[in-house]
Every structure is written in C-alpha cells, then in structure tokens.
Amino acid sequence: MPMINVEIKRNGTENALGVIRRFSRKMQESGIIPKVKGQRYAVRPLSKLAEKNMKVRRLARRVEVEKLKKLGKM
C-alpha cells in the first residue's frame, strides 16, 4: 500500500480545535481510515468442505421455503 501523507500546518490565528478539525476532515477525504480498517482483520478463504456445507444448507433451506410456500405458510 502506498504511503499517503496528510500534513496540516497551523494558520496564524487558528486554535488547536480548528487544526484538529481540519486534520480530521483531511484524513476522511484521503480515504486512509477505511483502508486501514479493512486491513485490520484478515479473512481466510473458506475451505472446499466449508463451501460445500454452506451450499448444502442453502439448498436445504430453499427446499424448505418452497415447501412452506406450497402449504401457504409463507
């Protein structure tokens, strides 16, 4: 990931809260925060067995929903 520097210099009559506010706005505009939050937790790819089990559960649920629709309960 390329480095993105956000630099804020205090204007002559600006107080500390103004500097913090400008820095926060600049950080949000740069898009650094979502990138860092996205990299916080690494998501491992599912194993083939886990994918297969999920598919089986999905198909079973679909059959159950169709059955309930035919009975008029859904």
C-alpha positions in Angstrom: 0.0 0.0 0.0 1.5 3.4 -1.0 2.1 5.9 1.8 -0.3 8.8 1.9 0.9 11.7 4.0 -1.6 14.1 5.4 0.1 17.3 6.6 -1.6 20.2 8.2 0.1 23.4 9.2 -1.4 25.8 11.8 -2.6 29.1 10.4 -1.6 32.2 12.4 -4.8 32.8 14.3 -6.1 29.3 14.3 -6.7 27.5 17.6 -6.0 23.8 18.4 -9.6 22.7 17.8 -9.5 24.2 14.3 -6.3 22.4 13.5 -7.8 19.1 14.7 -11.0 19.6 12.8 -9.0 20.3 9.5 -6.8 17.3 10.1 -9.8 15.0 10.7 -11.5 16.3 7.5 -8.3 15.8 5.5 -8.0 12.3 6.8 -11.5 11.4 5.8 -11.0 12.9 2.3 -7.8 11.0 1.8 -9.6 7.6 2.4 -6.9 6.3 4.7 -9.2 5.2 7.5 -11.4 2.8 5.5 -8.3 1.2 4.1 -6.7 0.7 7.5 -10.0 -0.6 9.0 -10.3 -3.0 6.0 -6.9 -4.5 6.7 -7.4 -4.8 10.4 -8.8 -8.4 10.2 -7.6 -10.8 7.5 -10.3 -13.0 6.2 -9.2 -16.5 5.3 -10.7 -18.1 2.3 -13.2 -20.9 3.1 -12.1 -24.5 2.6 -13.8 -26.6 -0.1 -15.6 -28.6 2.6 -17.0 -25.4 4.2 -18.1 -24.1 0.9 -19.8 -27.4 0.1 -21.6 -27.5 3.5 -22.8 -23.9 3.0 -24.2 -24.8 -0.4 -26.0 -27.9 1.0 -27.5 -25.8 3.8 -28.6 -23.2 1.2 -30.3 -25.8 -1.0 -32.0 -27.4 2.0 -33.3 -24.0 3.1 -34.6 -23.3 -0.4 -36.4 -26.6 -0.5 -37.9 -25.9 2.9 -39.1 -22.4 1.8 -40.7 -23.8 -1.3 -42.5 -26.4 0.8 -43.8 -23.7 3.2 -45.0 -21.6 0.2 -46.9 -24.6 -1.2 -48.6 -25.1 2.1 -49.4 -21.4 2.3 -47.5 -20.8 5.5 -45.1 -18.3 3.9 
